Amino acid sequence: MNPLLIAGIIAAYFALLILISFLTGRKADNETFFRGNKQSPWYIVSIGMIGASLSGVTFISVPGWVGSTGLSYMQMVMGYFLGYLVIAHVLLPLYYRLNLTSIYTYLDQRFGFWSYKSGSILFLLSRTIGASARLYLMANVLQIAVFEAFNVPFEVTVLLTIFLIWLYTFRGGIKTIIWTDTLQTLFMLLSVGIAVVMITRALDLSFVGMVDAIASSEYSKLFEFDDWSSKQHFVKQFLSGAFITIVMTGLDQDMMQKNLTCRNLKEAKRNMYWYGFSFVPVNLLFLSLGVLLFLFAAKMGIALPENADDLFPIIATKGHLPATVGVFFILGLVAAAYSSADSALTSLTTSFSIDILDVQAKSEKQAKRTRLRVHIAFSLLLALVILLFKAYNDDSIISTIFNIAGYTYGPLLGLYAFGLFTKFEVNDKWVPLVVILAPILTGIIDYNSKLWFGSAMGFEKLMLNGLITFIGLLCLIRGNKNRN
């Protein structure tokens, strides 16, 4: 594709986002930035959360993942739905009852200062890595599709990518994100739908023929019940999906900050139901696209790239399909990547400002000044971490993110499970030690799992990490009544 055409598409797209930012950010204050004035329509939040959850990683990596795991990712998606039900009936009522802005404030009320800071730092670490990985993917595609033609260094591409996010989020914060993410979700799904239609036509298939081709292909395996040692075994995938959802949505300030902008608990629950339900067909659409990409590559004699994440970009942008597909691919990728990254930057700013700097104790003017500085600082930090990611590129970044989540979100799972399902107090000052040791022990067990247990660990390391944290907290018990 012509780099100037791609640059023009991106420029027009961001002009639209900045316009939305201007409209939603007028007269914005800290309450607007952090909580959206609690006036967000639940259905708008729900649509936007789909895009924020999927991100550019799903847009590229899930179709590419089909080559090695078939349709087995749907086993995790089924687990996701169970996780959303837990969030709706356990976590959201807690957050609304306590009227939280940062969800980690709960840890302060339940355990104490050190548990609170440990939880917020875990989130800051997790989300910084996750958002940077997603943006790395986006920056890499922009570099190949646009900036290499103009001999622009990758570092400049990264800085431009981050600056564009900062430009439309620094004023309105979460109120702006709610609306821009909705727009970006619609663009992303439109892009995937157009790609599916065009590839189906190129393969001379009707809709029924497409379904039959997917079902009869070598990539169609959905369930794995026989081989317990496989990372794709149904029980491992289903439970991993449920717990990943609980921690990466329910215990994640990024995702919960959107829910907490709903008018009340009833609307927040309704948002979670529809959001969780829609995740099943949406992910099936992405996986179907993945199968079609591999079938198309085989028919056209296109060599499969060494990195499976590159398959969709190659087919969409290298003239194998009509130019319309390439245009919407770029638009969809930009929408997918930024719908996740913009909310991540906003939530990082929120968590650090409230949990670490306690801006709520300051005057409105002081708090706003601090928030703006934090927003800039995290923008630069994301850029730095993206450059570090440049030196490390796994076969599928989505797998990398889930593996990292197993270590960083695991202690959060243990902390919240202990707080919600026991009445014990703990010796708060020793909680950071438990939070540090749990991932280390998990890593040791993970490294030796094939030798010790005969099978390698997959995403279930998240559950193990949470269990070790829970056991560690049991060792710190100092009473039998909680702080409330």
C-alpha positions as CSV (number, residue, x, y, z in Angstrom):
1,M,0.0,0.0,0.0
2,N,1.0,3.6,-0.6
3,P,2.6,5.0,2.6
4,L,1.0,8.4,1.9
5,L,-2.4,6.8,1.7
6,I,-1.9,5.1,5.0
7,A,-0.6,8.3,6.6
8,G,-3.7,10.1,5.3
9,I,-6.0,7.4,6.8
10,I,-4.3,7.7,10.1
11,A,-4.4,11.5,10.1
12,A,-8.1,11.6,9.3
13,Y,-8.8,9.0,12.0
14,F,-7.0,10.9,14.7
15,A,-8.6,14.2,13.6
16,L,-11.9,12.5,14.4
17,L,-10.6,11.3,17.8
18,I,-9.4,14.7,18.7
19,L,-12.8,16.2,17.8
20,I,-14.4,13.8,20.2
21,S,-11.9,14.7,22.8
22,F,-12.7,18.3,22.4
23,L,-16.4,17.7,22.7
24,T,-16.2,15.5,25.8
25,G,-13.3,17.3,27.5
26,R,-14.9,20.7,27.7
27,K,-15.0,21.9,31.3
28,A,-13.4,18.7,32.4
29,D,-12.1,18.5,36.0
30,N,-10.5,15.7,38.0
31,E,-13.9,14.1,38.6
32,T,-14.4,14.0,34.9
33,F,-11.0,12.5,34.2
34,F,-11.1,9.8,36.9
35,R,-14.8,8.9,37.0
36,G,-16.5,10.5,34.0
37,N,-18.9,12.2,36.4
38,K,-20.6,8.8,36.7
39,Q,-22.9,9.6,33.8
40,S,-21.8,7.1,31.1
41,P,-24.6,5.1,29.3
42,W,-24.0,1.4,30.1
43,Y,-24.4,0.3,26.4
44,I,-21.7,2.8,25.3
45,V,-19.4,1.5,28.0
46,S,-20.1,-2.1,26.9
47,I,-19.2,-1.5,23.3
48,G,-16.1,0.4,24.2
49,M,-14.9,-2.3,26.6
50,I,-15.0,-4.9,23.8
51,G,-12.4,-2.9,21.8
52,A,-10.3,-2.2,24.9
53,S,-10.2,-5.9,25.8
54,L,-9.5,-7.1,22.3
55,S,-6.8,-4.6,21.3
56,G,-4.3,-4.7,18.5
57,V,-2.9,-7.9,20.0
58,T,-6.2,-9.8,19.4
59,F,-6.5,-8.1,16.0
60,I,-3.3,-9.7,14.7
61,S,-2.2,-12.4,17.1
62,V,-5.5,-14.4,17.5
63,P,-5.8,-15.0,13.8
64,G,-2.1,-15.9,13.7
65,W,-2.5,-18.2,16.7
66,V,-4.8,-20.5,14.7
67,G,-1.7,-21.9,12.9
68,S,-0.4,-23.5,16.1
69,T,-3.5,-24.0,18.3
70,G,-6.5,-24.2,15.9
71,L,-9.7,-23.0,17.4
72,S,-8.8,-24.1,20.9
73,Y,-8.6,-20.5,22.1
74,M,-12.5,-20.7,22.2
75,Q,-12.1,-22.9,25.3
76,M,-10.6,-19.9,27.1
77,V,-13.3,-17.6,25.7
78,M,-15.9,-19.9,27.3
79,G,-14.1,-19.5,30.5
80,Y,-14.1,-15.7,30.0
81,F,-17.9,-15.7,30.2
82,L,-17.8,-17.4,33.6
83,G,-15.3,-14.8,34.8
84,Y,-17.6,-11.9,33.7
85,L,-20.4,-13.4,35.8
86,V,-18.1,-13.5,38.9
87,I,-17.2,-9.9,38.3
88,A,-20.8,-8.8,38.0
89,H,-22.0,-10.6,41.1
90,V,-19.0,-10.4,43.4
91,L,-16.7,-7.5,42.5
92,L,-18.9,-4.8,41.1
93,P,-21.3,-4.8,44.1
94,L,-18.2,-4.3,46.4
95,Y,-16.8,-1.4,44.3
96,Y,-20.1,0.4,44.1
97,R,-20.8,-0.1,47.8
98,L,-17.5,1.4,48.7
99,N,-17.9,4.2,46.1
100,L,-14.3,3.6,44.8
101,T,-12.4,5.6,42.3
102,S,-9.3,3.4,42.4
103,I,-10.3,-0.2,43.1
104,Y,-7.1,-0.8,45.1
105,T,-8.4,1.4,47.8
106,Y,-10.3,-1.7,48.9
107,L,-7.1,-3.3,50.0
108,D,-6.3,-0.4,52.3
109,Q,-9.7,-0.7,54.0
110,R,-9.5,-4.5,54.2
111,F,-5.8,-5.0,55.1
112,G,-3.9,-1.8,55.5
113,F,-1.3,0.5,53.9
114,W,1.3,-2.0,52.6
115,S,-1.3,-4.3,51.1
116,Y,-2.9,-1.3,49.3
117,K,0.4,-0.1,47.9
118,S,1.4,-3.6,46.9
119,G,-1.8,-4.0,44.9
120,S,-1.5,-0.7,43.1
121,I,2.1,-1.3,42.2
122,L,1.3,-4.7,40.8
123,F,-1.3,-3.1,38.6
124,L,1.0,-0.4,37.5
125,L,3.7,-2.9,36.6
126,S,1.2,-5.3,34.8
127,R,-0.6,-2.6,32.8
128,T,2.6,-0.8,31.8
129,I,4.0,-4.1,30.4
130,G,0.7,-5.1,28.7
131,A,0.0,-1.7,27.2
132,S,3.6,-1.4,25.9
133,A,3.4,-4.9,24.3
134,R,0.2,-3.9,22.5
135,L,1.6,-0.5,21.4
136,Y,4.8,-2.2,20.2
137,L,2.7,-4.3,17.8
138,M,1.0,-1.2,16.5
139,A,4.2,0.8,16.2
140,N,5.9,-2.1,14.4
141,V,3.2,-2.3,11.8
142,L,3.2,1.5,11.3
143,Q,6.9,1.4,10.9
144,I,6.7,-1.2,8.1
145,A,3.7,0.2,6.4
146,V,4.5,3.9,6.5
147,F,7.6,5.2,8.1
148,E,10.3,3.0,6.6
149,A,9.5,4.5,3.3
150,F,10.5,7.9,4.6
151,N,13.5,6.5,6.5
152,V,12.0,7.5,9.9
153,P,13.7,5.7,12.8
154,F,11.5,3.3,14.9
155,E,12.2,5.5,18.0
156,V,10.4,8.4,16.3
157,T,7.5,6.2,15.3
158,V,7.1,5.1,18.9
159,L,7.2,8.7,20.2
160,L,4.6,9.7,17.6
161,T,2.4,6.8,18.6
162,I,2.4,7.8,22.3
163,F,2.0,11.5,21.5
164,L,-1.2,10.9,19.6
165,I,-2.7,9.0,22.6
166,W,-1.7,11.7,25.0
167,L,-3.2,14.4,22.7
168,Y,-6.7,13.2,22.9
169,T,-6.7,11.8,26.5
170,F,-5.0,14.4,28.6
171,R,-8.0,16.6,29.1
172,G,-11.2,14.5,29.3
173,G,-9.6,11.2,30.6
174,I,-12.0,8.4,31.1
175,K,-15.0,10.4,29.9
176,T,-13.3,10.8,26.5
177,I,-12.2,7.2,26.5
178,I,-15.7,5.9,26.9
179,W,-16.7,7.5,23.6
180,T,-13.5,7.0,21.6
181,D,-13.3,3.3,22.5
182,T,-16.9,2.8,21.2
183,L,-15.9,4.3,17.9
184,Q,-12.7,2.3,17.7
185,T,-14.5,-1.0,18.5
186,L,-16.9,-0.4,15.6
187,F,-14.1,0.3,13.2
188,M,-12.2,-2.8,14.3
189,L,-15.1,-5.1,13.9
190,L,-16.0,-3.6,10.5
191,S,-12.4,-4.2,9.4
192,V,-12.4,-7.9,10.4
193,G,-15.9,-8.4,8.8
194,I,-14.6,-6.9,5.5
195,A,-11.5,-9.1,5.5
196,V,-13.7,-12.2,6.1
197,V,-16.0,-11.3,3.2
198,M,-13.2,-10.5,0.8
199,I,-11.2,-13.6,1.6
200,T,-14.3,-15.7,1.3
201,R,-15.0,-14.2,-2.2
202,A,-11.3,-14.8,-3.2
203,L,-11.7,-18.5,-2.2
204,D,-15.0,-18.7,-4.3
205,L,-17.0,-19.7,-1.3
206,S,-20.6,-19.0,-0.3
207,F,-21.4,-18.3,3.4
208,V,-22.3,-22.0,3.9
209,G,-19.2,-23.0,1.9
210,M,-17.0,-20.8,4.2
211,V,-18.4,-22.5,7.3
212,D,-17.8,-25.9,5.8
213,A,-14.3,-25.0,4.8
214,I,-13.5,-23.8,8.3
215,A,-15.1,-26.8,9.9
216,S,-13.2,-29.3,7.6
217,S,-9.8,-27.6,7.7
218,E,-6.8,-28.9,9.7
219,Y,-7.2,-25.9,12.0
220,S,-10.7,-26.6,13.1
221,K,-10.0,-28.5,16.3
222,L,-11.8,-26.8,19.1
223,F,-11.7,-29.1,22.2
224,E,-8.8,-31.0,23.7
225,F,-10.0,-33.5,26.3
226,D,-7.5,-36.4,25.8
227,D,-4.0,-35.1,26.5
228,W,-3.8,-33.7,30.0
229,S,-0.2,-32.7,29.4
230,S,-1.2,-30.3,26.6
231,K,-1.5,-26.6,27.4
232,Q,-4.7,-26.7,25.3
233,H,-6.5,-29.2,27.5
234,F,-10.1,-28.0,28.0
235,V,-10.0,-27.9,31.8
236,K,-6.7,-25.8,31.8
237,Q,-8.0,-23.5,29.1
238,F,-11.5,-23.0,30.6
239,L,-10.3,-22.3,34.2
240,S,-7.4,-20.1,32.9
241,G,-9.9,-18.1,30.9
242,A,-12.2,-17.6,33.9
243,F,-9.4,-16.5,36.2
244,I,-7.6,-14.4,33.6
245,T,-10.9,-12.5,33.1
246,I,-11.3,-12.0,36.9
247,V,-7.9,-10.6,37.3
248,M,-7.4,-8.8,34.0
249,T,-10.8,-7.2,34.0
250,G,-12.3,-7.4,37.5
251,L,-9.0,-6.6,39.4
252,D,-7.7,-4.2,36.8
253,Q,-8.2,-0.5,37.3
254,D,-8.1,0.0,33.5
255,M,-11.2,-2.1,32.9
256,M,-13.1,-1.4,36.1
257,Q,-12.6,2.4,35.8
258,K,-15.0,2.2,32.8
259,N,-17.5,0.2,34.7
260,L,-17.4,2.7,37.6
261,T,-18.5,5.5,35.3
262,C,-21.9,3.9,34.9
263,R,-24.8,5.6,36.7
264,N,-25.4,2.8,39.2
265,L,-24.7,-0.8,40.0
266,K,-27.7,-2.1,38.0
267,E,-26.4,-0.5,34.9
268,A,-22.8,-1.6,35.5
269,K,-24.0,-5.2,35.8
270,R,-26.1,-4.9,32.7
271,N,-22.9,-3.6,30.9
272,M,-20.9,-6.6,32.2
273,Y,-23.6,-9.2,31.0
274,W,-23.7,-7.8,27.5
275,Y,-20.0,-7.3,27.3
276,G,-19.3,-10.8,28.4
277,F,-21.9,-12.4,26.1
278,S,-20.7,-10.5,23.0
279,F,-17.1,-11.7,23.6
280,V,-18.0,-15.2,22.4
281,P,-19.1,-14.4,18.8
282,V,-16.5,-11.7,18.5
283,N,-13.6,-14.0,19.2
284,L,-15.1,-16.7,17.0
285,L,-15.1,-14.1,14.2
286,F,-11.4,-13.5,14.8
287,L,-10.6,-17.2,14.8
288,S,-12.6,-17.8,11.7
289,L,-10.6,-15.0,10.0
290,G,-7.4,-16.8,11.1
291,V,-8.5,-20.1,9.5
292,L,-9.4,-18.3,6.3
293,L,-6.0,-16.5,6.2
294,F,-4.2,-19.9,6.3
295,L,-6.5,-21.4,3.7
296,F,-6.0,-18.4,1.5
297,A,-2.2,-18.5,1.9
298,A,-2.2,-22.2,0.9
299,K,-4.4,-21.7,-2.2
300,M,-2.3,-18.7,-3.4
301,G,1.0,-20.2,-2.6
302,I,1.9,-17.5,-0.1
303,A,4.8,-18.6,2.1
304,L,3.9,-18.6,5.8
305,P,6.0,-16.0,7.7
306,E,8.3,-17.1,10.5
307,N,6.2,-15.0,12.9
308,A,2.5,-16.0,12.7
309,D,1.5,-12.5,13.8
310,D,2.7,-11.2,10.4
311,L,0.3,-13.3,8.3
312,F,-2.7,-11.0,8.5
313,P,-0.7,-7.8,7.7
314,I,1.1,-9.5,4.8
315,I,-2.1,-10.7,3.1
316,A,-4.0,-7.5,3.8
317,T,-1.4,-5.0,2.7
318,K,0.8,-6.7,0.1
319,G,-1.6,-6.7,-2.8
320,H,-3.0,-10.2,-2.3
321,L,-6.5,-8.8,-1.8
322,P,-8.4,-5.6,-3.0
323,A,-7.0,-2.4,-1.7
324,T,-10.1,-1.9,0.4
325,V,-9.0,-4.7,2.7
326,G,-5.6,-3.0,3.2
327,V,-7.3,0.4,4.0
328,F,-9.6,-1.1,6.5
329,F,-6.9,-3.3,7.9
330,I,-4.8,-0.2,8.8
331,L,-7.9,1.5,10.2
332,G,-8.9,-1.5,12.2
333,L,-5.4,-2.1,13.6
334,V,-5.1,1.6,14.6
335,A,-8.5,1.4,16.2
336,A,-7.8,-1.9,18.0
337,A,-4.4,-0.8,19.3
338,Y,-5.4,2.6,20.5
339,S,-8.7,1.5,22.1
340,S,-6.7,-0.5,24.5
341,A,-3.7,1.8,24.9
342,D,-5.6,5.0,25.5
343,S,-7.6,3.6,28.4
344,A,-4.4,2.0,29.8
345,L,-2.6,5.4,29.9
346,T,-5.7,6.9,31.6
347,S,-5.9,4.2,34.2
348,L,-2.2,4.3,34.9
349,T,-2.4,8.0,35.5
350,T,-5.5,7.5,37.7
351,S,-3.9,4.7,39.8
352,F,-0.6,6.5,40.3
353,S,-2.2,9.8,41.1
354,I,-4.7,8.4,43.7
355,D,-2.9,5.3,45.0
356,I,0.7,6.5,45.2
357,L,0.4,10.4,45.3
358,D,-3.0,10.7,47.0
359,V,-4.1,13.6,44.9
360,Q,-7.6,13.4,46.4
361,A,-6.2,15.0,49.5
362,K,-5.0,18.0,47.5
363,S,-6.9,21.0,46.1
364,E,-8.5,20.7,42.7
365,K,-5.9,22.9,41.1
366,Q,-2.9,21.1,42.7
367,A,-4.5,17.7,41.9
368,K,-4.9,18.7,38.2
369,R,-1.4,19.9,37.9
370,T,-0.1,16.6,39.4
371,R,-2.3,14.6,37.2
372,L,-1.0,16.3,34.1
373,R,2.6,15.6,35.1
374,V,1.8,12.0,35.8
375,H,0.1,11.6,32.5
376,I,3.2,12.9,30.7
377,A,5.5,10.7,32.7
378,F,3.6,7.5,32.0
379,S,3.5,8.5,28.3
380,L,7.3,8.6,28.3
381,L,7.5,5.4,30.3
382,L,5.4,3.5,27.8
383,A,7.6,4.7,25.0
384,L,10.7,3.4,26.8
385,V,9.2,0.0,27.5
386,I,8.0,-0.3,23.8
387,L,11.7,0.1,22.8
388,L,12.6,-2.6,25.1
389,F,10.0,-4.9,23.5
390,K,11.7,-4.3,20.2
391,A,14.5,-6.5,21.4
392,Y,12.1,-9.3,22.3
393,N,9.4,-10.7,19.8
394,D,7.7,-13.9,20.6
395,D,5.8,-16.0,18.1
396,S,2.6,-14.5,19.4
397,I,2.5,-11.4,21.6
398,I,-0.9,-12.4,23.0
399,S,0.7,-15.5,24.5
400,T,3.5,-13.3,26.0
401,I,1.0,-11.0,27.6
402,F,-1.0,-13.8,29.2
403,N,2.3,-15.4,30.5
404,I,3.4,-12.1,32.0
405,A,-0.1,-11.7,33.6
406,G,0.3,-15.0,35.3
407,Y,3.1,-13.6,37.3
408,T,2.0,-10.0,37.9
409,Y,-1.8,-10.5,38.4
410,G,-1.5,-13.7,40.4
411,P,-0.8,-11.9,43.7
412,L,-3.7,-9.6,43.1
413,L,-5.9,-12.7,42.7
414,G,-4.7,-14.0,46.0
415,L,-5.1,-10.7,47.9
416,Y,-8.7,-10.2,46.7
417,A,-9.7,-13.8,47.2
418,F,-8.3,-13.7,50.8
419,G,-10.0,-10.4,51.5
420,L,-13.4,-11.4,50.1
421,F,-13.7,-15.0,51.3
422,T,-12.1,-14.9,54.7
423,K,-12.6,-12.7,57.8
424,F,-9.0,-12.8,58.9
425,E,-6.7,-9.8,59.5
426,V,-3.1,-10.2,58.5
427,N,0.2,-8.6,59.6
428,D,0.1,-5.9,56.9
429,K,3.8,-5.0,56.9
430,W,4.8,-8.5,55.6
431,V,2.3,-8.6,52.7
432,P,4.9,-7.1,50.2
433,L,7.2,-10.0,51.0
434,V,4.4,-12.5,50.1
435,V,3.6,-10.6,46.9
436,I,7.3,-10.8,45.9
437,L,7.9,-14.5,46.9
438,A,4.7,-15.9,45.3
439,P,5.7,-15.1,41.6
440,I,9.3,-16.3,42.4
441,L,8.0,-19.7,43.6
442,T,5.5,-19.8,40.7
443,G,8.4,-19.3,38.3
444,I,10.5,-22.0,39.9
445,I,7.6,-24.5,39.7
446,D,6.8,-23.4,36.1
447,Y,10.4,-23.9,35.0
448,N,10.5,-27.4,36.5
449,S,6.9,-28.5,35.8
450,K,7.7,-30.8,32.9
451,L,10.4,-32.5,35.0
452,W,8.4,-32.7,38.2
453,F,4.9,-33.3,36.9
454,G,5.3,-34.5,33.3
455,S,3.7,-31.6,31.6
456,A,4.5,-27.9,31.0
457,M,2.4,-25.2,32.7
458,G,0.3,-22.9,30.6
459,F,-1.8,-19.9,31.6
460,E,-2.8,-21.9,34.8
461,K,0.2,-20.5,36.5
462,L,-2.0,-17.5,37.3
463,M,-4.1,-19.7,39.5
464,L,-1.0,-21.3,41.1
465,N,0.4,-17.8,41.8
466,G,-2.8,-16.7,43.4
467,L,-3.0,-19.9,45.6
468,I,0.6,-19.4,46.8
469,T,-0.3,-15.8,47.7
470,F,-3.4,-16.9,49.5
471,I,-1.3,-19.5,51.5
472,G,1.3,-16.8,52.3
473,L,-1.4,-14.6,53.7
474,L,-2.7,-17.4,55.9
475,C,0.8,-17.5,57.4
476,L,0.4,-13.8,58.3
477,I,-3.0,-14.1,60.2
478,R,-3.1,-12.1,63.4
479,G,-6.8,-12.1,64.3
480,N,-10.2,-13.5,63.2
481,K,-12.1,-10.3,62.3
482,N,-11.6,-8.0,59.3
483,R,-11.1,-4.3,59.5
484,N,-14.7,-3.6,58.5
